[in-house]
Amino acid sequence: MQIKGAMTVLNRRAQFYGKTLDWLINAMDNHMDENMTVTQAYEVYKMDQGYRWKGTEGDTWVKS
């Protein structure tokens, strides 16, 4: 999945909840569970923003 497709998925999911994209990203940062497609889009979005997954120190996203 590329960033354009990821943004489409995330924006549609935020609309589903009646919230903003920022709300959805913040909720997922705070361990909100979503289906696999939304989770994959979230990961693409985070990597596009310059983050990488650091599972050895608290399982979190960190700026590269």
C-alpha positions in Angstrom: 0.0 0.0 0.0 1.3 3.5 -0.9 0.6 6.7 1.0 -2.2 7.8 -1.2 -4.2 4.6 -0.7 -3.4 4.7 3.0 -4.7 8.2 3.4 -7.9 7.2 1.6 -8.4 4.3 4.0 -7.7 6.4 7.1 -9.9 9.3 6.0 -12.8 7.0 5.3 -12.4 5.3 8.7 -12.3 8.7 10.4 -15.5 9.7 8.5 -17.1 6.4 9.7 -16.5 7.5 13.3 -17.6 11.0 12.5 -14.2 12.3 13.7 -11.0 13.8 12.2 -8.0 12.1 10.9 -5.9 13.5 13.8 -8.4 11.9 16.2 -8.0 8.5 14.5 -4.2 8.6 14.5 -4.1 9.7 18.1 -6.5 6.9 19.1 -4.4 4.3 17.2 -1.3 5.7 18.9 -3.0 5.0 22.2 -3.7 1.3 21.3 -7.1 1.5 19.7 -7.7 -1.7 17.7 -8.7 -1.6 14.1 -9.1 -4.1 11.3 -6.1 -5.2 9.3 -6.6 -2.8 6.4 -6.8 0.3 8.6 -3.8 -0.9 10.7 -1.7 -1.4 7.6 -2.7 2.1 6.4 -1.8 3.5 9.8 1.7 1.9 9.5 2.2 3.3 6.0 1.2 6.7 7.3 3.5 6.6 10.3 6.5 5.5 8.1 5.7 8.3 5.7 5.8 10.8 8.6 9.4 9.6 9.4 8.7 7.2 12.2 9.9 3.6 12.6 8.8 0.8 14.8 11.0 0.2 17.9 9.7 -2.9 19.5 12.6 -3.4 21.9 11.9 -0.3 24.0 8.2 -0.3 25.0 6.8 -1.3 21.6 6.3 2.2 20.1 6.9 4.4 17.1 10.0 6.6 17.3 11.3 9.4 14.9 14.2 8.1 12.8 
